[in-house]
Amino acid sequence: MSTGWHGVFPAVTTQFREDMSVDIDDTQRVQDALVKDGVNGLIVMGTCGENNSLDPEEKRTILKAAVEVVAGRVPVITGVSEFDTRRAIAYAKDAEKLGADGLMLLPAMVYVPKPEELIAHFKSVAEATSLPIMLYNNPPAYRVNIGYDVLQALEGVANIKAVKESAPDPRRFTDLFNVFGDRFELFAGLDDVALEGLMLGAKGWVSGLTSAFPEESVQLVAAADRGDWEEARRIYRWFMPLLHLDAEHDLVQSIKLAEQIMGRGSERVRMPRMPLTGARRAEVTAMVEKAAATRPSLTKARAA
């Protein structure tokens, strides 16, 4: 059975107070605003949500609050990013009880597993829940590739439904379709390969920069859905300088700074991350301000 997941799924940020405690009210405000802006689902506590900077109880509190504020308007998918399989199973079980609509499951953190260990980790978590699961493949960030051998071993696991593909090579979308057909629903997971993924059959886009520019993200996917590639390219070319930020190691700080500039959130991040400073901060600020001044909806209105 299909998940029904489709379209733009921003990897939403977790908001913090000045004392760096989780600001649930502000986090809910960010989530609610994105839903009102037309996104098709939310990824809560992925990379941009600073999953591994959160305590176990904080994760459960954030998920409960997300389910509450979204109130069934769109699917809420929570990241499962833990240091070992035992913790991942415990969180998956709790996520189901708290009302999550699905899981985005990562390899166990820090340790780089062999394929058979990766398969065992994914199977163990999947067997602990009835929720649909999206596997997250991001070899540059997590030093682990979910290869074809791993996916072949997981074909029989019914609730492993989708793959968020964040490898920087767009050929992988076609290769996955050629090997597995429609067995796994594919999502573009790297912002600056998003349109390529959609062109090649991805059902949606798990996005970082949508948190700062949701309207254009929704318009981009809508244009691709209706086959208006000219409009999709126009938006994508405008967006691309910012989308490249998603492929950098300071993506969380850059995205949260972009949110702050656009009046949508705070740039506060938990250590070891620290807010951007100096030349990098000036560079990202200039990029966001230029993007804000040249938004496609504005330039189209001026031309009309």
TORDRENKOL-202270 format. One line per 3 residues: number of its first residue (from 1); for each residue x, y, z of N, C-alpha, C. Coordinates in steps of 0.02 Angstrom, whole numbers, m for minus. Layout:
NUM) X Y Z X Y Z X Y Z | ... .
//
This chain:
1) 42 m60 0 0 0 0 44 62 0 | 22 113 m39 58 176 m42 51 215 23 | 102 254 39 97 298 98 50 356 85 .
4) 43 376 22 5 437 6 47 500 15 | 110 492 35 154 550 44 174 578 m24 | 169 643 m32 184 674 m96 195 749 m85 .
7) 240 778 m123 248 850 m121 306 873 m78 | 297 930 m45 350 963 m7 345 945 67 | 397 915 93 401 897 164 461 933 195 .
10) 453 994 221 510 1028 251 536 991 312 | 602 989 318 634 963 378 636 1021 427 | 585 1025 469 574 1085 509 627 1092 564 .
13) 640 1154 583 689 1168 635 658 1164 704 | 700 1150 753 680 1153 823 702 1221 850 | 656 1256 882 670 1323 907 692 1321 980 .
16) 741 1364 997 768 1366 1065 761 1435 1095 | 752 1437 1161 752 1500 1198 824 1525 1207 | 832 1583 1236 899 1611 1247 941 1567 1292 .
19) 909 1531 1339 947 1487 1383 959 1418 1351 | 939 1411 1287 948 1351 1246 903 1293 1266 | 852 1306 1306 800 1256 1316 754 1257 1255 .
22) 719 1202 1243 675 1197 1186 616 1245 1196 | 602 1285 1145 544 1330 1146 487 1296 1108 | 444 1263 1145 390 1225 1113 342 1272 1077 .
25) 325 1328 1108 277 1374 1076 304 1399 1009 | 367 1418 1007 396 1443 945 404 1387 893 | 421 1328 917 426 1271 871 359 1256 839 .
28) 306 1258 880 239 1248 852 220 1304 804 | 240 1365 820 224 1421 776 256 1412 707 | 319 1390 706 354 1377 644 318 1321 605 .
31) 300 1268 639 266 1212 607 198 1232 578 | 160 1269 617 93 1291 596 98 1336 535 | 146 1382 535 155 1428 479 170 1390 414 .
34) 212 1339 418 229 1300 359 167 1264 331 | 128 1235 376 67 1201 353 20 1251 319 | 12 1309 349 m31 1361 320 m4 1386 253 .
37) 62 1381 243 92 1401 180 85 1348 125 | 56 1291 142 39 1243 90 84 1183 83 | 130 1171 131 172 1111 125 129 1049 134 .
40) 155 992 112 116 930 110 129 883 168 | 178 900 209 195 859 267 252 892 304 | 267 867 363 323 893 402 368 836 423 .
43) 434 848 417 484 804 447 507 838 511 | 493 807 567 509 835 632 571 800 659 | 619 839 681 681 812 712 721 770 663 .
46) 729 796 603 780 771 558 845 807 573 | 889 812 523 951 848 532 939 921 552 | 894 954 515 879 1025 529 844 1034 596 .
49) 812 982 620 781 984 686 829 968 743 | 893 960 726 946 949 775 932 889 821 | 911 834 789 890 775 827 940 754 879 .
52) 1004 749 859 1053 721 905 1078 771 957 | 1050 832 956 1064 881 1009 1009 880 1062 | 960 837 1054 902 836 1098 905 777 1147 .
55) 881 790 1207 874 736 1256 815 692 1238 | 814 629 1261 758 585 1245 690 614 1261 | 682 644 1320 617 671 1339 599 732 1297 .
58) 649 771 1278 636 828 1234 608 804 1168 | 636 751 1140 612 726 1076 538 707 1080 | 520 674 1133 451 652 1139 404 712 1150 .
61) 428 761 1187 387 822 1198 377 860 1133 | 430 866 1093 426 901 1029 378 865 982 | 384 798 979 340 760 934 267 767 956 .
64) 254 761 1021 185 768 1046 157 836 1027 | 197 888 1035 175 956 1019 163 965 944 | 205 933 903 196 938 830 130 905 809 .
67) 117 846 835 54 812 819 m5 854 840 | 2 886 897 m52 928 924 m66 988 879 | m14 1024 859 m25 1086 820 m44 1071 748 .
70) m18 1017 720 m35 1000 651 m107 975 646 | m128 938 697 m198 917 704 m224 882 641 | m182 839 612 m206 798 556 m207 833 489 .
73) m186 895 485 m190 930 421 m142 902 369 | m83 880 391 m34 848 348 0 793 388 | 34 746 355 70 694 393 128 724 431 .
76) 139 698 492 197 716 533 242 654 536 | 301 662 508 351 608 507 408 629 552 | 428 585 596 481 602 643 546 566 626 .
79) 601 601 633 666 569 625 679 520 681 | 711 465 662 734 416 712 810 412 703 | 845 449 744 917 456 738 948 445 807 .
82) 969 384 818 993 365 885 1062 333 880 | 1095 327 937 1163 300 937 1165 224 933 | 1109 191 950 1108 118 944 1037 95 928 .
85) 1031 32 910 967 4 889 917 2 946 | 940 m11 1006 896 m15 1064 858 52 1074 | 896 107 1071 864 172 1079 818 188 1020 .
88) 837 168 960 796 180 901 729 143 906 | 731 82 930 669 43 940 625 77 992 | 654 98 1047 614 130 1099 581 194 1074 .
91) 619 234 1036 589 295 1010 535 280 958 | 546 232 915 496 214 865 430 193 898 | 435 154 950 374 133 986 339 193 1017 .
94) 376 237 1047 346 295 1079 316 342 1026 | 350 349 969 325 392 916 257 369 892 | 248 304 887 183 278 866 130 294 918 .
97) 146 286 981 98 301 1034 80 375 1036 | 128 419 1018 117 491 1020 82 518 959 | 68 475 910 27 496 853 64 515 790 .
100) 128 498 786 165 511 723 133 472 666 | 138 500 606 111 466 547 162 423 511 | 226 432 528 278 393 497 345 408 528 .
103) 395 369 508 463 376 534 511 388 476 | 559 432 486 616 438 441 675 408 478 | 695 348 457 742 307 495 813 314 467 .
106) 859 333 511 929 341 493 969 280 518 | 1028 270 488 1074 221 519 1091 243 590 | 1112 197 631 1135 216 698 1194 265 691 .
109) 1195 314 734 1245 367 729 1314 343 753 | 1365 377 729 1436 370 747 1467 307 717 | 1441 249 736 1469 186 710 1451 178 636 .
112) 1500 158 596 1489 146 525 1478 71 515 | 1417 50 501 1402 m22 500 1421 m56 434 | 1430 m121 439 1434 m163 380 1363 m172 353 .
115) 1354 m191 289 1286 m198 262 1241 m242 304 | 1267 m298 329 1223 m343 367 1202 m310 433 | 1244 m267 461 1226 m232 522 1174 m178 508 .
118) 1181 m145 452 1133 m94 432 1064 m126 419 | 1064 m182 386 1001 m218 373 968 m238 439 | 1007 m265 485 980 m287 549 951 m228 588 .
121) 985 m171 586 960 m111 620 893 m90 592 | 888 m84 527 825 m62 496 769 m113 509 | 784 m177 502 733 m228 514 709 m227 586 .
124) 754 m219 632 735 m221 703 688 m163 720 | 703 m104 694 659 m46 707 592 m57 673 | 593 m80 611 531 m90 574 485 m140 608 .
127) 515 m192 636 475 m244 669 444 m219 734 | 469 m164 761 445 m138 825 386 m90 817 | 366 m75 755 313 m26 744 273 m45 682 .
130) 212 m20 679 171 m29 618 173 33 574 | 209 86 596 211 147 558 250 138 492 | 229 174 439 269 172 377 335 207 388 .
133) 386 182 355 455 205 366 486 229 301 | 518 286 305 560 313 252 633 306 275 | 673 269 238 744 264 253 779 327 227 .
136) 829 349 263 864 410 245 935 392 223 | 948 401 159 1014 387 131 1052 452 119 | 1106 462 158 1146 523 151 1219 505 162 .
139) 1251 475 112 1320 452 121 1369 507 140 | 1365 568 111 1414 620 131 1410 638 205 | 1350 640 232 1341 662 302 1353 606 352 .
142) 1330 544 335 1331 491 385 1379 434 369 | 1417 440 315 1470 393 297 1443 322 285 | 1379 317 271 1347 252 259 1305 258 196 .
145) 1313 210 151 1272 209 91 1222 152 96 | 1158 168 86 1107 115 84 1107 88 14 | 1148 37 3 1159 10 m63 1102 m35 m86 .
148) 1108 m56 m149 1055 m99 m178 1050 m165 m140 | 1107 m190 m116 1106 m253 m78 1066 m245 m14 | 1072 m187 19 1034 m175 80 959 m170 64 .
151) 942 m133 12 871 m125 m5 841 m192 m29 | 879 m232 m64 854 m297 m85 838 m341 m24 | 879 m337 27 867 m375 88 806 m350 127 .
154) 785 m287 112 729 m257 148 664 m257 108 | 666 m283 47 606 m282 4 546 m316 38 | 559 m366 77 504 m403 109 479 m372 173 .
157) 508 m317 195 486 m283 257 432 m234 237 | 369 m252 251 312 m217 221 308 m144 239 | 327 m125 301 317 m55 320 377 m10 304 .
160) 429 m38 274 482 4 245 458 24 176 | 434 85 170 397 106 111 436 152 64 | 482 192 91 509 247 52 583 255 66 .
163) 616 292 22 687 310 30 694 384 17 | 722 419 65 743 488 54 814 486 28 | 822 505 m35 886 498 m69 924 564 m68 .
166) 978 565 m29 1019 626 m24 1090 616 m50 | 1101 563 m88 1164 558 m124 1166 613 m176 | 1225 644 m188 1227 701 m234 1223 683 m308 .
169) 1220 619 m324 1219 597 m394 1147 581 m414 | 1116 622 m458 1046 609 m476 1035 545 m515 | 1088 515 m541 1080 451 m577 1051 397 m531 .
172) 1060 407 m466 1037 356 m419 961 347 m421 | 924 401 m436 851 394 m441 833 344 m495 | 862 351 m554 847 306 m609 871 236 m594 .
175) 930 229 m565 955 163 m548 909 128 m498 | 884 165 m449 838 135 m401 774 112 m434 | 746 154 m479 686 133 m515 699 72 m558 .
178) 757 69 m590 772 13 m633 780 m52 m594 | 806 m48 m534 815 m108 m493 752 m128 m457 | 715 m79 m429 660 m95 m384 591 m76 m410 .
181) 586 m43 m468 521 m21 m492 490 27 m442 | 427 14 m425 392 58 m378 390 29 m307 | 434 m19 m293 433 m49 m226 445 3 m171 .
184) 492 48 m184 507 101 m135 488 169 m164 | 449 207 m127 434 276 m148 496 318 m136 | 516 356 m186 577 395 m181 561 468 m168 .
187) 602 498 m124 598 570 m109 666 601 m121 | 666 659 m153 727 698 m159 745 726 m91 | 807 715 m69 826 736 m2 881 788 1 .
190) 910 804 m57 963 854 m60 937 913 m99 | 934 971 m68 898 1028 m98 922 1045 m168 | 988 1043 m180 1011 1065 m246 1012 1010 m298 .
193) 978 954 m283 964 903 m333 888 888 m333 | 849 934 m306 778 921 m296 741 915 m363 | 750 963 m408 713 961 m470 733 901 m512 .
196) 796 884 m511 819 825 m548 783 763 m521 | 778 758 m454 743 702 m425 670 699 m444 | 636 756 m443 566 759 m463 557 741 m536 .
199) 602 765 m578 599 748 m650 606 673 m661 | 646 641 m619 661 570 m628 614 525 m589 | 561 553 m561 508 512 m533 501 513 m458 .
202) 539 555 m422 529 560 m350 459 586 m335 | 429 559 m282 361 578 m265 357 644 m227 | 415 665 m200 415 726 m162 485 748 m145 .
205) 488 801 m105 551 833 m88 553 846 m13 | 600 815 22 614 830 92 665 887 91 | 643 946 113 680 1007 98 704 1043 161 .
208) 762 1073 156 787 1116 209 767 1188 201 | 780 1217 140 768 1289 130 695 1307 126 | 650 1258 121 579 1273 124 561 1309 189 .
211) 599 1297 242 585 1330 306 589 1406 300 | 630 1431 253 636 1503 242 593 1528 185 | 583 1486 134 546 1507 74 495 1453 55 .
214) 443 1443 96 395 1390 82 354 1402 19 | 334 1465 6 291 1479 m52 323 1456 m117 | 387 1473 m125 422 1455 m187 433 1379 m191 .
217) 444 1347 m134 453 1275 m134 390 1239 m157 | 333 1261 m131 270 1232 m151 257 1245 m226 | 272 1305 m249 263 1321 m320 308 1280 m365 .
220) 369 1267 m343 416 1226 m382 389 1156 m392 | 367 1124 m339 342 1056 m344 277 1055 m384 | 235 1105 m375 172 1108 m412 185 1114 m487 .
223) 235 1154 m506 252 1162 m576 278 1096 m604 | 319 1061 m566 344 996 m589 286 946 m596 | 240 946 m549 183 901 m551 141 909 m615 .
226) 132 971 m636 91 983 m695 132 983 m760 | 197 969 m754 239 965 m813 258 1032 m842 | 253 1085 m802 273 1151 m825 346 1161 m808 .
229) 389 1132 m849 460 1132 m834 492 1200 m843 | 464 1241 m885 490 1309 m893 482 1348 m827 | 423 1344 m797 412 1377 m733 453 1345 m678 .
232) 458 1279 m678 497 1245 m628 571 1266 m632 | 597 1271 m692 667 1293 m700 676 1365 m678 | 628 1408 m693 632 1478 m673 639 1484 m597 .
235) 597 1448 m561 600 1450 m487 664 1418 m463 | 683 1362 m492 741 1324 m469 806 1365 m479 | 811 1400 m535 871 1440 m548 876 1498 m499 .
238) 819 1527 m482 819 1580 m431 841 1552 m364 | 817 1492 m348 826 1461 m283 896 1432 m273 | 929 1413 m327 989 1370 m323 1045 1396 m278 .
241) 1062 1461 m279 1115 1482 m233 1100 1464 m161 | 1038 1471 m139 1020 1452 m71 1017 1376 m63 | 994 1341 m113 988 1269 m108 1056 1236 m99 .
244) 1108 1267 m126 1176 1239 m115 1194 1237 m41 | 1165 1280 m1 1180 1281 71 1164 1215 104 | 1114 1179 77 1092 1117 106 1145 1062 101 .
247) 1193 1071 57 1245 1021 48 1308 1036 89 | 1306 1089 128 1364 1108 169 1357 1082 240 | 1413 1076 275 1411 1051 343 1377 1099 392 .
250) 1376 1164 374 1342 1212 418 1271 1227 394 | 1239 1177 363 1173 1187 335 1122 1208 388 | 1126 1181 448 1076 1197 499 1082 1270 519 .
253) 1143 1294 530 1152 1364 548 1130 1410 491 | 1145 1391 430 1127 1432 372 1052 1435 363 | 1018 1379 370 946 1377 362 911 1416 418 .
256) 936 1409 479 905 1445 534 918 1521 529 | 976 1540 504 989 1611 491 941 1636 437 | 931 1597 384 884 1616 332 813 1624 360 .
259) 793 1578 403 728 1583 436 722 1648 475 | 774 1665 512 773 1725 553 767 1788 509 | 806 1790 456 804 1848 411 734 1856 381 .
262) 702 1800 366 635 1801 336 580 1806 388 | 598 1815 451 548 1825 504 509 1763 522 | 540 1704 514 503 1642 524 528 1602 584 .
265) 587 1618 610 614 1580 666 677 1612 692 | 710 1577 738 771 1603 769 830 1562 744 | 889 1594 742 949 1560 720 983 1521 776 .
268) 956 1521 836 989 1487 892 997 1413 877 | 1057 1387 887 1072 1316 879 1108 1292 941 | 1103 1227 954 1138 1198 1012 1209 1179 993 .
271) 1254 1191 1039 1323 1169 1030 1326 1092 1025 | 1373 1067 984 1432 1101 958 1420 1149 900 | 1360 1148 870 1346 1200 820 1346 1269 853 .
274) 1366 1319 815 1362 1388 839 1338 1431 781 | 1302 1486 795 1278 1529 741 1336 1553 696 | 1320 1565 633 1370 1588 586 1397 1656 607 .
277) 1461 1667 593 1493 1730 608 1537 1752 549 | 1560 1814 552 1610 1838 505 1589 1835 433 | 1637 1816 391 1626 1816 318 1571 1768 298 .
280) 1567 1711 331 1516 1662 312 1446 1689 328 | 1439 1721 385 1374 1751 402 1355 1805 351 | 1403 1847 333 1390 1900 285 1371 1870 217 .
283) 1405 1816 198 1391 1784 134 1320 1756 132 | 1301 1719 184 1234 1689 185 1180 1743 190 | 1192 1793 231 1144 1848 237 1132 1882 170 .
286) 1186 1895 134 1179 1927 68 1140 1883 20 | 1151 1818 23 1116 1772 m21 1041 1773 m6 | 1024 1771 58 953 1769 78 920 1835 59 .
289) 953 1891 72 924 1956 57 914 1965 m19 | 962 1941 m58 954 1945 m131 895 1902 m154 | 890 1841 m126 834 1797 m143 768 1829 m125 .
292) 764 1860 m66 702 1892 m44 682 1949 m90 | 731 1985 m116 717 2043 m160 701 2023 m231 | 716 1961 m249 705 1939 m319 659 1878 m323 .
295) 616 1870 m273 572 1811 m271 534 1805 m336 | 526 1744 m363 492 1735 m427 423 1765 m431 | 385 1762 m376 318 1790 m377 321 1866 m386 .
298) 374 1898 m358 382 1970 m365 401 1989 m436 | 451 1952 m464 474 1968 m531 420 1954 m583 | 379 1903 m572 325 1888 m618 272 1942 m616 .
301) 258 1967 m555 207 2021 m548 231 2085 m582 | 297 2100 m574 324 2160 m606 320 2156 m681 | 334 2095 m708 333 2086 m780 263 2094 m808 .
304) 213 2073 m767 143 2080 m789 121 2152 m788 .
//
